[in-house]
Amino acid sequence: MAKDHSGSPKLYQLESKRKRVTWIVGVSGLCIFFYVLGAWQNDRGPRQPAEVYTRVGCEPSTMSSSSSSSSSSGISSSSSVVSMDFESHHQLVVNDTKSSENFSPCALSYSEYTPCQEPQRGRKFDRDMLKYRERHCPNKEELLRCLIPAPPNYKIPFKWPQSRDYAWFANIPHKELSIEKAVQNWVQVEGDRLRFPGGGTMFPHGADAYIDDISELIPLTSGTIRTAIDTGCGVASWGAYLLKRDIIAMSFAPRDTHEAQVWFALERGVPAMIGVMGSQRLPYPARAFDMAHCSRCLIPWSKYDGLYLIEVDRVLRPGGYWILSGPPIRWKTYWRGWERTKEDLKKEQDAIEETARQLCWKKVIEKGDLSVWQKPLNHMKCIKNKSPYICKSPNNADAAWYRNMEACITPLPEVTNSDEVAGGALEKWPERAFAVPPRISSGSIPSITIEKFKEDNKVWSERVAYYKRLIGLLPQGRYRNVMDANAYLGGLAAALTKYPVWVMNVVPAKNEAGDTLGIIYERGFIGTYNDWCEAFSTYPRTYDLIHAGGLISLYQDRCDITYILLEMDRILRPEGTVVFRDVVEVLVKIKSITDGMRWQSRIVDHESGPFNPEKILIAVKTYWTAEPKPE
């Protein structure tokens, strides 16, 4: 009979294997736990608003000693900073500045430089139809490879909403409008400040009262009117006072004898850009604005066979309104003050009325100094009446980058009945911001589906929450003028609606992702086209925050990205921030250039963690100014 040996070698070996497996599993579990914990700690963003400046190296010693800068910016140091340790995950060298080019300041005479609207260059072009005031950008040999300086004594602008009414004179040292428009209350100089009383040529008693008059004629407060365009805007007081009514206006004016009018608007924290009604289409898509406005804007509406009214019709939404005040409206009362004959003014108004009739517009009312027309919901009636003015040849209604105006009516999308809104009806604001835009629901842009749109909204909600932890100044009014340099569907603007900012959504011209600017307008936001191989139509130091997601990757094979970064430096305010999103190799290239531009920057991980190949570069433009001229 066999004996039972309790110390059997087989049982001992089995027990030993069990212990080894348990030990391996335990050690592996601990390794995984601590790795995940470490990744989580490295992924956390800063908790305090000032931490982003500490992290990117903006210590007080690197800044100007100017008390105006430090007191205005509200930047403070933090002793408990969580390190954004991107380098612990990557072997790339991101701080090698040996090969970086150090960019010198341009001469002080360039402190107001607007590359594509430079008056001296413009004088070389035809004055007919104001072509000389359209965009004329420098060629490659004329590009500046230096940093546009802020004027001596430049101060960080007032925070919104105080900035609507005040600006520092040292930032825009121009008194011309305070003298020329003194009676009309455009702007007044009060010591070291500029004050904006809210007046205008046709509303010397204030834009607020003027807008109240308009509100009695059309529904300004119901949410149906959200986007507006102000042609020849002055200092944009009309747009400034529409903001409290949840209406955002794209205000534009040329760089002309009314020096710095658009600059004043942007310094106030009001949307505006340099532009002109000339020979080319306005840089906006078709059916973009719910309301268009001209208050003595000096645009010759009756000339060129009504070409400029035809262009307003292109950018006006079906059912949208056009408001005109000033000559020739109410000419029987004002003709002597306007120093024109009754016959001349009557002829001008008759020509405008006739063009409006050809556009199938309905005159809503003429009351006091205001006259209002409304664009039809669709073109069924125009087609039924066999209007010869509708464009017959196929034309891209949205194409507006260096595209000449056309002397025919841009056709609206087809409808099935006379009450249907061509192109689709929009939700009222604020629901409009997150409702599916008609251009998507109709499938007019096949690459963008409803599912993609909803996912994009979700992504941007997460991104903005992460940015709030990184830069922390969104709710405080430190940032006001924001630019999304590669806006896609306007997700950033939508996610920022709860903060005191406005966003200029820029859709790159000739974009492989498709023309999405019309979608952005259907969401109730504003924007424009731009080719980033050229300068943007704005003055220096007009934006607080620029977001550039994938922008440099898009352009790195088209032109020298150094000039794109120098352009960002031109339009960014001192102590302003740029957020780049791209792959590591591109961000390293960006950093190697901006290190020579007096920017302080640092690469951080994606909001989803270190495993995402896309990274983020947070860059801050340091405060510095030009040296004052020797006395």
KERO-519733 format. One record per residue (C-alpha): residue number from 1; residue in one letter; x, z, y. Coordinates in pm, whole numbers. Layout:
BEGIN
num,residuo,px,pz,py
NUM,A,X,Z,Y
...
***
This chain:
BEGIN
num,residuo,px,pz,py
1,M,0,0,0
2,A,130,-91,333
3,K,198,181,587
4,D,55,190,939
5,H,356,200,1174
6,S,240,310,1521
7,G,565,191,1669
8,S,508,-172,1564
9,P,736,-416,1750
10,K,446,-655,1814
11,L,237,-391,1993
12,Y,534,-286,2203
13,Q,606,-643,2309
14,L,240,-694,2405
15,E,238,-381,2619
16,S,561,-490,2787
17,K,413,-829,2874
18,R,108,-662,3026
19,K,327,-449,3253
20,R,529,-749,3365
21,V,213,-948,3448
22,T,69,-653,3641
23,W,395,-613,3832
24,I,411,-986,3917
25,V,46,-995,4029
26,G,96,-682,4239
27,V,409,-809,4413
28,S,252,-1152,4471
29,G,-56,-991,4620
30,L,155,-784,4858
31,C,353,-1093,4964
32,I,36,-1287,5037
33,F,-116,-993,5223
34,F,185,-944,5454
35,Y,225,-1320,5510
36,V,-138,-1352,5618
37,L,-105,-1041,5834
38,G,205,-1182,6003
39,A,39,-1518,6065
40,W,-264,-1343,6213
41,Q,-49,-1136,6447
42,N,142,-1443,6566
43,D,-182,-1632,6623
44,R,-331,-1376,6859
45,G,-345,-1476,7227
46,P,-273,-1250,7522
47,R,-533,-993,7616
48,Q,-467,-971,7990
49,P,-500,-1244,8255
50,A,-141,-1207,8373
51,E,13,-1237,8028
52,V,29,-1616,8028
53,Y,259,-1604,8328
54,T,481,-1346,8163
55,R,496,-1548,7846
56,V,592,-1872,8010
57,G,863,-1698,8206
58,C,704,-1683,8550
59,E,874,-1359,8639
60,P,873,-1260,9007
61,S,1240,-1350,9031
62,T,1167,-1715,8950
63,M,902,-1743,9216
64,S,934,-1772,9591
65,S,959,-1442,9770
66,S,675,-1550,9995
67,S,429,-1265,10031
68,S,146,-1512,10082
69,S,201,-1651,9736
70,S,220,-1327,9548
71,S,-67,-1165,9732
72,S,-295,-1465,9692
73,S,-229,-1542,9331
74,G,-299,-1199,9202
75,I,-28,-1231,8939
76,S,92,-903,8795
77,S,337,-820,8523
78,S,238,-665,8194
79,S,450,-426,7993
80,S,265,-480,7667
81,V,290,-850,7588
82,V,222,-994,7244
83,S,485,-1261,7185
84,M,355,-1613,7124
85,D,624,-1674,6866
86,F,591,-2045,6797
87,E,962,-2078,6714
88,S,939,-1835,6424
89,H,733,-2098,6241
90,H,939,-2403,6336
91,Q,1301,-2508,6336
92,L,1277,-2744,6635
93,V,1483,-2654,6939
94,V,1238,-2628,7230
95,N,1457,-2472,7496
96,D,1745,-2716,7507
97,T,1772,-2799,7878
98,K,2121,-2948,7870
99,S,1985,-3301,7859
100,S,1694,-3237,8100
101,E,1686,-3426,8428
102,N,1655,-3197,8727
103,F,1416,-3348,8978
104,S,1488,-3291,9344
105,P,1219,-3243,9609
106,C,1109,-3553,9798
107,A,1145,-3553,10174
108,L,890,-3347,10367
109,S,742,-3673,10501
110,Y,600,-3729,10149
111,S,403,-3402,10140
112,E,76,-3595,10189
113,Y,173,-3890,9969
114,T,-110,-4078,9795
115,P,71,-4350,9594
116,C,-217,-4594,9545
117,Q,-377,-4545,9888
118,E,-65,-4538,10104
119,P,-164,-4674,10451
120,Q,164,-4857,10507
121,R,131,-5052,10181
122,G,-238,-5115,10241
123,R,-172,-5296,10568
124,K,-22,-5584,10370
125,F,-363,-5670,10223
126,D,-671,-5850,10351
127,R,-894,-5650,10584
128,D,-1204,-5838,10474
129,M,-1437,-5611,10275
130,L,-1187,-5329,10334
131,K,-961,-5464,10060
132,Y,-665,-5308,10234
133,R,-817,-4963,10168
134,E,-869,-5019,9797
135,R,-617,-4910,9533
136,H,-278,-5078,9574
137,C,-27,-4892,9359
138,P,353,-4907,9390
139,N,541,-5132,9152
140,K,800,-4994,8912
141,E,1083,-5023,9165
142,E,883,-4829,9427
143,L,796,-4529,9209
144,L,925,-4196,9338
145,R,1137,-3992,9099
146,C,1117,-3668,9294
147,L,880,-3375,9344
148,I,620,-3393,9622
149,P,677,-3076,9829
150,A,415,-2841,9962
151,P,443,-2792,10339
152,P,624,-2485,10470
153,N,403,-2173,10477
154,Y,169,-2316,10212
155,K,-69,-2051,10081
156,I,-273,-2031,9762
157,P,-626,-2149,9860
158,F,-916,-1911,9900
159,K,-1115,-1836,9587
160,W,-1459,-1981,9535
161,P,-1715,-1929,9689
162,Q,-1520,-1826,10001
163,S,-1328,-2153,9984
164,R,-1648,-2348,10058
165,D,-1629,-2219,10415
166,Y,-1257,-2153,10469
167,A,-914,-2308,10410
168,W,-563,-2234,10533
169,F,-456,-2459,10819
170,A,-95,-2456,10691
171,N,-210,-2628,10371
172,I,-368,-2924,10553
173,P,-229,-2920,10908
174,H,-473,-3167,11064
175,K,-683,-3096,11373
176,E,-815,-3449,11432
177,L,-1162,-3396,11285
178,S,-1208,-3062,11462
179,I,-1169,-3250,11791
180,E,-1333,-3585,11709
181,K,-1632,-3425,11531
182,A,-1649,-3104,11732
183,V,-2014,-3149,11834
184,Q,-2113,-3231,11475
185,N,-1955,-2915,11328
186,W,-1754,-3080,11051
187,V,-1458,-2844,11075
188,Q,-1323,-2590,11325
189,V,-975,-2445,11366
190,E,-977,-2066,11395
191,G,-625,-1928,11419
192,D,-447,-1984,11087
193,R,-768,-2096,10917
194,L,-1000,-2392,10902
195,R,-1370,-2310,10899
196,F,-1635,-2546,10766
197,P,-1973,-2468,10929
198,G,-2151,-2718,10701
199,G,-2232,-2973,10969
200,G,-2228,-3352,10951
201,T,-2297,-3656,11167
202,M,-2668,-3655,11080
203,F,-2696,-3281,11022
204,P,-2513,-3101,11306
205,H,-2728,-2791,11237
206,G,-2602,-2765,10879
207,A,-2620,-2933,10541
208,D,-2842,-2659,10401
209,A,-3130,-2738,10636
210,Y,-3073,-3112,10586
211,I,-3095,-3072,10207
212,D,-3413,-2867,10249
213,D,-3561,-3166,10437
214,I,-3467,-3393,10146
215,S,-3618,-3144,9901
216,E,-3954,-3189,10069
217,L,-3941,-3560,9983
218,I,-3800,-3564,9627
219,P,-3774,-3299,9349
220,L,-3430,-3142,9402
221,T,-3494,-2812,9223
222,S,-3675,-2916,8905
223,G,-3361,-3002,8707
224,T,-3440,-3374,8690
225,I,-3175,-3450,8952
226,R,-2833,-3328,8841
227,T,-2568,-3590,8931
228,A,-2535,-3740,9279
229,I,-2298,-3972,9462
230,D,-2218,-3939,9832
231,T,-2081,-4262,9977
232,G,-1862,-4195,10280
233,C,-1877,-3819,10243
234,G,-1688,-3678,10541
235,V,-1571,-3329,10441
236,A,-1835,-3326,10162
237,S,-2059,-3055,10306
238,W,-2362,-3231,10152
239,G,-2203,-3198,9809
240,A,-2086,-2843,9883
241,Y,-2436,-2717,9956
242,L,-2596,-2907,9667
243,L,-2391,-2698,9422
244,K,-2606,-2390,9469
245,R,-2902,-2607,9367
246,D,-2726,-2697,9040
247,I,-2660,-3053,9157
248,I,-2304,-3185,9136
249,A,-2206,-3469,9366
250,M,-1921,-3717,9337
251,S,-1817,-3747,9701
252,F,-1582,-4023,9807
253,A,-1435,-4164,10125
254,P,-1133,-4381,10206
255,R,-806,-4260,10345
256,D,-872,-4385,10695
257,T,-872,-4275,11058
258,H,-1077,-3968,10960
259,E,-753,-3824,10827
260,A,-775,-3588,10529
261,Q,-1155,-3573,10495
262,V,-1144,-3594,10113
263,W,-848,-3355,10113
264,F,-1055,-3100,10306
265,A,-1332,-3132,10048
266,L,-1102,-3063,9754
267,E,-931,-2776,9937
268,R,-1280,-2627,9970
269,G,-1331,-2647,9594
270,V,-1583,-2934,9622
271,P,-1566,-3244,9396
272,A,-1431,-3549,9578
273,M,-1190,-3840,9543
274,I,-1042,-4114,9758
275,G,-1252,-4429,9732
276,V,-1415,-4706,9928
277,M,-1698,-4957,9908
278,G,-1484,-5269,9916
279,S,-1468,-5574,9691
280,Q,-1443,-5391,9358
281,R,-1690,-5189,9157
282,L,-1687,-4815,9205
283,P,-1494,-4651,8915
284,Y,-1806,-4512,8749
285,P,-2022,-4640,8463
286,A,-2369,-4789,8495
287,R,-2670,-4556,8514
288,A,-2451,-4257,8608
289,F,-2620,-4087,8905
290,D,-2966,-3943,8957
291,M,-2932,-3968,9333
292,A,-2722,-4168,9582
293,H,-2676,-4073,9946
294,C,-2548,-4226,10268
295,S,-2553,-4028,10589
296,R,-2424,-4259,10862
297,C,-2156,-4362,10615
298,L,-2069,-4685,10805
299,I,-2116,-4901,10494
300,P,-2255,-5245,10596
301,W,-2550,-5244,10356
302,S,-2701,-5560,10502
303,K,-2382,-5770,10469
304,Y,-2251,-5983,10182
305,D,-2603,-6062,10057
306,G,-2670,-5694,9983
307,L,-2366,-5664,9754
308,Y,-2314,-5293,9824
309,L,-2675,-5201,9754
310,I,-2649,-5401,9432
311,E,-2350,-5185,9335
312,V,-2546,-4867,9415
313,D,-2819,-5003,9188
314,R,-2565,-5046,8906
315,V,-2452,-4682,8913
316,L,-2799,-4538,8982
317,R,-3003,-4414,8687
318,P,-3347,-4562,8618
319,G,-3588,-4363,8833
320,G,-3301,-4248,9057
321,Y,-3323,-4215,9434
322,W,-3128,-4369,9721
323,I,-3133,-4169,10046
324,L,-3031,-4323,10378
325,S,-3003,-4146,10712
326,G,-2844,-4281,11027
327,P,-2842,-4640,11152
328,P,-3069,-4828,11128
329,I,-3324,-4562,11023
330,R,-3538,-4451,11318
331,W,-3376,-4711,11539
332,K,-3667,-4710,11784
333,T,-3564,-4356,11884
334,Y,-3187,-4374,11865
335,W,-3092,-4728,11963
336,R,-2954,-4631,12303
337,G,-2734,-4354,12161
338,W,-2603,-4590,11895
339,E,-2516,-4841,12170
340,R,-2682,-5128,11983
341,T,-2973,-5354,12066
342,K,-3320,-5308,11922
343,E,-3306,-5660,11780
344,D,-2977,-5594,11598
345,L,-3098,-5269,11442
346,K,-3434,-5414,11340
347,K,-3258,-5707,11177
348,E,-3033,-5468,10982
349,Q,-3324,-5259,10857
350,D,-3522,-5568,10760
351,A,-3223,-5692,10556
352,I,-3197,-5356,10376
353,E,-3571,-5355,10302
354,E,-3548,-5707,10162
355,T,-3252,-5626,9937
356,A,-3434,-5317,9809
357,R,-3736,-5535,9731
358,Q,-3516,-5778,9537
359,L,-3376,-5485,9341
360,C,-3735,-5391,9252
361,W,-3691,-5056,9429
362,K,-3995,-4875,9564
363,K,-3983,-4724,9910
364,V,-4093,-4365,9859
365,I,-4106,-4250,10220
366,E,-3953,-4273,10565
367,K,-3984,-3947,10750
368,G,-3786,-3834,11051
369,D,-3424,-3937,11008
370,L,-3459,-3992,10633
371,S,-3560,-4294,10430
372,V,-3589,-4278,10049
373,W,-3611,-4553,9788
374,Q,-3652,-4520,9410
375,K,-3510,-4743,9138
376,P,-3762,-4852,8870
377,L,-3763,-4692,8523
378,N,-3701,-5034,8368
379,H,-3686,-5403,8452
380,M,-4009,-5518,8287
381,K,-4171,-5590,8622
382,C,-3860,-5767,8754
383,I,-3844,-5987,8445
384,K,-4218,-6054,8459
385,N,-4180,-6170,8817
386,K,-3891,-6392,8701
387,S,-3646,-6237,8944
388,P,-3356,-6477,8995
389,Y,-3131,-6189,9094
390,I,-3075,-6037,8746
391,C,-2735,-6130,8604
392,K,-2777,-6405,8345
393,S,-2427,-6413,8197
394,P,-2327,-6125,7966
395,N,-2150,-5857,8165
396,N,-2027,-5514,8068
397,A,-2230,-5291,8297
398,D,-1990,-4999,8250
399,A,-1669,-5196,8314
400,A,-1545,-5069,8648
401,W,-1166,-5051,8647
402,Y,-1036,-5316,8890
403,R,-1355,-5515,8831
404,N,-1499,-5716,9119
405,M,-1855,-5650,9227
406,E,-2116,-5904,9123
407,A,-2390,-6038,9352
408,C,-2660,-6000,9088
409,I,-2861,-5712,8946
410,T,-2705,-5543,8643
411,P,-2976,-5568,8373
412,L,-3114,-5246,8229
413,P,-3146,-5190,7852
414,E,-3465,-5339,7706
415,V,-3780,-5130,7666
416,T,-4107,-5172,7477
417,N,-4347,-5058,7750
418,S,-4354,-5020,8128
419,D,-4342,-4637,8118
420,E,-4029,-4617,7904
421,V,-3702,-4513,8068
422,A,-3444,-4785,8014
423,G,-3148,-4648,7820
424,G,-3339,-4332,7728
425,A,-3481,-4032,7914
426,L,-3260,-3732,7986
427,E,-3334,-3364,7944
428,K,-3357,-3150,8254
429,W,-3057,-2946,8358
430,P,-2918,-2717,8213
431,E,-3049,-2829,7871
432,R,-2897,-3169,7944
433,A,-2541,-3035,7901
434,F,-2580,-2987,7524
435,A,-2864,-3228,7441
436,V,-2764,-3541,7250
437,P,-2702,-3814,7512
438,P,-2911,-4133,7474
439,R,-2597,-4345,7447
440,I,-2520,-4154,7124
441,S,-2871,-4121,6981
442,S,-2931,-4493,7034
443,G,-2612,-4583,6849
444,S,-2475,-4784,7140
445,I,-2129,-4643,7065
446,P,-2110,-4682,6685
447,S,-1797,-4469,6642
448,I,-1970,-4160,6787
449,T,-2251,-4008,6585
450,I,-2484,-3717,6655
451,E,-2290,-3511,6400
452,K,-1959,-3584,6578
453,F,-2114,-3484,6910
454,K,-2237,-3150,6776
455,E,-1906,-3079,6605
456,D,-1721,-3158,6929
457,N,-1931,-2899,7112
458,K,-1845,-2639,6849
459,V,-1475,-2721,6868
460,W,-1469,-2684,7246
461,S,-1650,-2352,7235
462,E,-1368,-2219,7014
463,R,-1098,-2378,7228
464,V,-1224,-2234,7555
465,A,-1251,-1889,7398
466,Y,-886,-1925,7297
467,Y,-784,-2053,7642
468,K,-955,-1754,7799
469,R,-722,-1531,7596
470,L,-420,-1747,7680
471,I,-463,-1792,8055
472,G,-736,-1539,8120
473,L,-823,-1646,8475
474,L,-1133,-1857,8416
475,P,-1397,-1596,8511
476,Q,-1210,-1470,8818
477,G,-1226,-1774,9049
478,R,-848,-1827,9031
479,Y,-917,-2173,8890
480,R,-1175,-2384,9071
481,N,-1080,-2753,9057
482,V,-1027,-2851,8694
483,M,-931,-3193,8558
484,D,-974,-3306,8199
485,A,-728,-3595,8195
486,N,-853,-3729,7860
487,A,-1213,-3614,7858
488,Y,-1363,-3797,7554
489,L,-1720,-3654,7536
490,G,-1690,-3397,7815
491,G,-1674,-3105,7572
492,L,-1440,-2904,7794
493,A,-1672,-2938,8094
494,A,-1969,-2830,7883
495,A,-1786,-2524,7750
496,L,-1683,-2426,8104
497,T,-2034,-2431,8255
498,K,-2054,-2051,8254
499,Y,-1742,-2020,8470
500,P,-1708,-2080,8849
501,V,-1530,-2414,8805
502,W,-1611,-2784,8822
503,V,-1443,-3050,8608
504,M,-1326,-3399,8699
505,N,-1363,-3578,8365
506,V,-1117,-3867,8343
507,V,-1161,-4134,8077
508,P,-845,-4344,8042
509,A,-897,-4712,8116
510,K,-852,-4938,7812
511,N,-910,-4640,7585
512,E,-897,-4707,7211
513,A,-1151,-4429,7155
514,G,-1406,-4635,7350
515,D,-1567,-4598,7689
516,T,-1728,-4254,7680
517,L,-1770,-4188,8053
518,G,-2136,-4289,8041
519,I,-2193,-4016,7781
520,I,-2032,-3759,8010
521,Y,-2266,-3854,8295
522,E,-2567,-3837,8063
523,R,-2466,-3476,7995
524,G,-2489,-3395,8366
525,F,-2117,-3398,8447
526,I,-1907,-3622,8671
527,G,-1586,-3815,8622
528,T,-1402,-4140,8669
529,Y,-1179,-4397,8501
530,N,-804,-4397,8549
531,D,-502,-4567,8398
532,W,-244,-4289,8380
533,C,38,-4539,8415
534,E,-80,-4532,8778
535,A,-150,-4251,9021
536,F,-487,-4078,9047
537,S,-699,-4130,9361
538,T,-648,-3790,9518
539,Y,-427,-3603,9762
540,P,-138,-3378,9658
541,R,-208,-3019,9547
542,T,-579,-3062,9478
543,Y,-624,-2926,9122
544,D,-575,-2577,8979
545,L,-589,-2662,8610
546,I,-524,-2987,8423
547,H,-608,-3031,8057
548,A,-428,-3311,7874
549,G,-532,-3331,7511
550,G,-350,-3614,7334
551,L,-290,-3790,7665
552,I,86,-3827,7636
553,S,62,-3961,7280
554,L,-186,-4217,7410
555,Y,49,-4340,7684
556,Q,400,-4284,7550
557,D,426,-4646,7432
558,R,262,-4790,7744
559,C,477,-4653,8023
560,D,741,-4394,8109
561,I,571,-4057,8057
562,T,807,-3902,8313
563,Y,599,-4063,8587
564,I,276,-3930,8435
565,L,420,-3579,8446
566,L,546,-3630,8801
567,E,194,-3742,8897
568,M,52,-3424,8743
569,D,303,-3227,8947
570,R,186,-3410,9261
571,I,-181,-3326,9218
572,L,-130,-2974,9079
573,R,-134,-2680,9318
574,P,158,-2436,9321
575,E,101,-2180,9044
576,G,-144,-2420,8883
577,T,-154,-2464,8506
578,V,-141,-2762,8270
579,V,-256,-2734,7909
580,F,-114,-3002,7678
581,R,-239,-3048,7322
582,D,-35,-3272,7094
583,V,197,-3283,6795
584,V,515,-3079,6820
585,E,751,-3373,6872
586,V,554,-3493,7175
587,L,528,-3143,7324
588,V,902,-3095,7288
589,K,953,-3422,7476
590,I,714,-3306,7750
591,K,889,-2971,7777
592,S,1230,-3133,7806
593,I,1103,-3322,8113
594,T,901,-3046,8279
595,D,1190,-2800,8248
596,G,1352,-3007,8523
597,M,1037,-3002,8741
598,R,1035,-2632,8831
599,W,769,-2567,8569
600,Q,778,-2272,8330
601,S,631,-2344,7989
602,R,600,-2233,7631
603,I,461,-2387,7314
604,V,199,-2185,7126
605,D,16,-2233,6802
606,H,-320,-2405,6760
607,E,-626,-2180,6784
608,S,-679,-2218,6409
609,G,-331,-2083,6334
610,P,26,-2193,6266
611,F,-62,-2433,5985
612,N,-230,-2686,6215
613,P,18,-2963,6312
614,E,-131,-2985,6662
615,K,20,-2734,6903
616,I,-42,-2631,7263
617,L,198,-2633,7557
618,I,104,-2402,7842
619,A,290,-2497,8159
620,V,278,-2332,8503
621,K,403,-2497,8821
622,T,609,-2245,9011
623,Y,552,-2171,9378
624,W,794,-2343,9613
625,T,766,-2525,9945
626,A,965,-2764,10157
627,E,1218,-2622,10396
628,P,1086,-2605,10752
629,K,1228,-2856,10996
630,P,1515,-2717,11201
631,E,1411,-2643,11556
***
